Amino acid sequence: MRKVFAAFEAGIKLGALFHQFIGAPVSEKNAEILEKAMESCMRLQPYVIDAEVKIDREKLKTSSFGYTSLSPEVLKARVVVEFKGERVEAVLEWSEELRYPLMRLRNL
């Protein structure tokens, strides 16, 4: 049951990250800052022991104003959650096949 709780918490962390930051202004200039801010926000949450966020710079297509809005296609996130000795790793990444931001568990 503890593993299920840890998996649930990991999903909550990734879902919150996704819905909180999609649409944020992003460019080459602030992508690293935005990644670190998102990681920091996840690490503040209970049971999180590691978090990583990457924005695919090659997929960023900025407007004539020099920025764009963060979209699911460029976002990749990973979180490790531990609850009472049970550890899970979950990732959020764009599935080209499904055309959808897929969240899934990974084996540690």
FENRABEL-V37119 format. One record per residue. PSI is psi in whole degrees, -180 to 180 (* if undefined). NEAR is the number of other C-alpha atoms within 12 Angstrom. Layout:
{{PSI NEAR} {PSI NEAR}}
//
This chain:
{{-32 11} {-36 17} {-39 20} {-43 18} {-44 20} {-41 29} {-42 31} {-47 27} {-40 31} {-43 41} {-40 31} {-43 28} {-46 39} {-39 42} {-41 27} {-44 22} {-49 38} {-52 34} {-23 18} {-36 19} {-18 27} {129 25} {-9 19} {143 23} {133 23} {147 31} {179 29} {-34 24} {-35 17} {6 21} {-45 29} {-40 19} {-43 18} {-41 28} {-48 32} {-38 19} {-43 22} {-42 34} {-45 32} {-42 21} {-41 25} {-39 35} {-22 25} {-22 18} {153 24} {142 19} {-4 29} {126 32} {-15 27} {149 27} {144 33} {137 32} {136 33} {137 31} {122 37} {103 24} {-31 24} {-26 14} {-10 22} {123 26} {101 22} {155 20} {-179 13} {-14 8} {-1 11} {10 15} {173 20} {-179 24} {139 27} {128 33} {158 29} {-30 32} {-22 30} {-2 32} {132 40} {130 34} {152 40} {139 37} {142 47} {127 37} {139 39} {130 27} {116 23} {48 14} {-9 14} {127 23} {136 28} {153 33} {134 34} {148 35} {152 36} {122 36} {152 32} {131 25} {111 18} {-38 12} {-44 10} {-16 10} {50 11} {145 16} {103 25} {134 25} {135 30} {160 25} {147 27} {153 18} {139 13} {* 13}}
//
